Amino acid sequence: MTFVNFMVVAAVFATVIALVSGIWSMAVNGEVGHRTSGQWMVRRVAFQATAVALVGRRLGPLRRAGAGGPDAAWRTTACAG
């Protein structure tokens, strides 16, 4: 497992932990939990953004090498003409 793959897994795991912690905080802690759930939401969004950025970094070289994408078939037919 490469470092980037490890970081993606860690970011996904941190996202799940932040999501569960926010839900648990709201369910158990009443009014105090509703105030801290916003903080958990911000953390979750930050972890999700990190995971998406790392996946993008991991897949970036494939896209630049011509490995495809949604318009890959269009490019091959348009350039063949």
Steps between C-alpha positions, in 0.01 A plus 500: 500500500644834398504805721223671305279190523560487873408867534176445301401215731588712806295795371199277431531345845524846661189607303302206633619565857402868475158408360428245772630734771275782380193279493586353840554848642156615386326184616652471847604845617178691433542877468877492546524236229306713255751781548804274450349313206585798278865458591484132409338591169784740416754230582313246289492734201872569538579129513281438195675777308835350592391156380369638170819701444716195567295282265528772237873511550516122470292490180652813343795325330262245345288773345804687365634176349185463295348221707152620421224693658144581411592643161770248402281328239407835347866600473597182317214522250536875448874475439473201268298696241 
